[in-house]
Amino acid sequence: MSMRMTARLAGILLSLLLLPGCWSSVELNDRAFVRMVMVDKTDDGYELVLGMPLANRLIPGEVGGASQSGREPFTYFSKIDSNLSDAFRKIQNDLSRKITFGQTRVVIIGNRYAEEGIGSLLDLIAREPRIHINANLFVTHGSVDQVIQLPVTMERFPSDIFYAYGRRKIATTINFKDILKAHYMGGDFLATRLVFGKMGILNESKEEYWMGPDGAAVFKGDKMVGSLPGKKAAGALWIQGKPETREITVPSPTDGKVVSLLVERNSTQIRPELTGGTLTYNIHVKTDLDIVASYSAIDLKNHDQLKKMEKSVEDKIREDVERSIQLTQQMGTDAFQLNRYLEWKYPKEWNRMSKEWNEIFSKKVNIRCTSDATIRRIGVVKKTFTGDPQREKEVSK
């Protein structure tokens, strides 16, 4: 072997010795992957609940989260302590595997904890690099224990239900990355509220617990100061540009009876305008819709009547947007984070207003909403089939 070849091999061997190794790695078999984090306030302290799948109960290749011996493949671990860090350490000490937050996409907090303030949770997430800041935040009407009672009917794990809410954009979901950014500007934001009840499920012998999104929780700083329940939160989805695949119901301009439309595309533009010391936010919503149901005798193939129908949709959108913002103004919070647009366009004015922004926003800011609605598809039916007076009712205001 030549000297050149010997030197080349020696160089290769030396470079291999310099490669770093995973000296602090933890094997997958030694990890417990958290999918959900739940936090609530109790009389005894703060309750921390971690929801995670049990790998030893999952059958590889099976669909729907099948488990050995019919046992549930998903479980919860809970501890109560005076602070969240100690509660987490207690859970970790009880487990044989190392807790990992790399797959955490959902954080749920109870109503009592939200009203007291979630600063301790934000501090934990901001300082703990293992917790994913893209996790979405939800607020329950009651305690987080209601989540544990939910049946997994459509999804593999309970966490998939909450993840779907954000993916389908049917709720005012917000993740911790956006919450932390909001705190840089003052801390106000909206989060989805969850409501619980009971419903019947086919092939089940009894009623099961049911859950769904019900408006939005309004936060001022780190405390929940109110909510936009039900229809009052409709404007929030328009402002955030999230009502894709969402249905909107409006009165017909001809006889006032119900017409339902499905939002296919939507975009929202927000522009602040400062004129003579008066600050006005111009919000323009552009949307494309399809007719999905009509109890009105309106002739949608008539161009003039179709335009009137579009005008009725535009009026409904404008009312929803203005009402949602007015409600947050009454609570003294800029939950839609409109201050960001002011900082971008008028940075000097924002620096002057920032310290008293909530008071200025509540009392001195004007909101002007315009809308451009286009009905793309009306279906093949010219007139409604129904003549049932019970169904042909006016839209409740």
Buried (B, 14 or more C-beta within 10 A) or exposed (E): EEEEEEEEEEEEEEEEEEEEEEEEEEEEEEBBBBBBBBBBBEEEBBBBBBBBBBBEBBEEEEEEBBBEEEEEBBEBBBBBBEEBBBBBEBBBEEEEBEBBBEBBBBBBBBBBBBBBBBEBBBEBBBEEEEBBBEBBBBBBBEBBBBBBEBEBEEBBBBBBBBBEBBEEBBBBBBBBEBBBBBBEBBBBBBBBBBBBEEEEEEEEEEEEBBBEBBBBBBBBBBBBBBBBBEBBBBBBBBBBBBBBEBBBBBBBBBEEBBBBBBBBEBEBEBEBEEEEEEBEBBBBBBBBBBBBBBBBEBBBEEEEBBEBBBBBBBBBBBBBBBBBBEBBBEBBBBBBBBBBBBBEEBEEBBEEBBEEBBEBBBEEBEBBBBBBBBBEBBEEEEEBEBEEEEEBEEBEE
